[in-house]
Amino acid sequence: MSAISLGSVVRFLKFWSKATIPLTTDVPFFTFPIPANTQGAGVSIPLSIPAEVSQTIWVAITASGADNVLDAVPAGEIYVNGIVL
């Protein structure tokens, strides 16, 4: 999986395993910072989902790394690509 930022501040890619949409009371099982760079900077993540993940995997990009924050980022700022095998 890769995430590229065209923004001027760090953003965060978060993953949860749960049956319903994540709430601010839920804790993600992975949180990855996405570097900031208006010319494009990013992170490449060799993602291996833990065996205990047995529910829907939810993914979000947020403006804060705190577990209890689900604030949105501007559209077109972050681009994520991934493959599931």
Rosetta blueprint (number, residue, H / E / L):
1 M L
2 S E
3 A E
4 I E
5 S E
6 L L
7 G L
8 S L
9 V L
10 V L
11 R E
12 F E
13 L E
14 K E
15 F E
16 W E
17 S E
18 K L
19 A L
20 T L
21 I L
22 P L
23 L L
24 T L
25 T L
26 D L
27 V L
28 P L
29 F L
30 F E
31 T E
32 F E
33 P E
34 I E
35 P L
36 A L
37 N L
38 T L
39 Q L
40 G L
41 A E
42 G E
43 V E
44 S E
45 I L
46 P L
47 L L
48 S L
49 I L
50 P L
51 A L
52 E L
53 V L
54 S L
55 Q L
56 T L
57 I E
58 W E
59 V E
60 A E
61 I E
62 T E
63 A L
64 S L
65 G L
66 A L
67 D L
68 N L
69 V L
70 L L
71 D L
72 A L
73 V L
74 P L
75 A L
76 G L
77 E L
78 I E
79 Y E
80 V E
81 N E
82 G L
83 I L
84 V L
85 L L
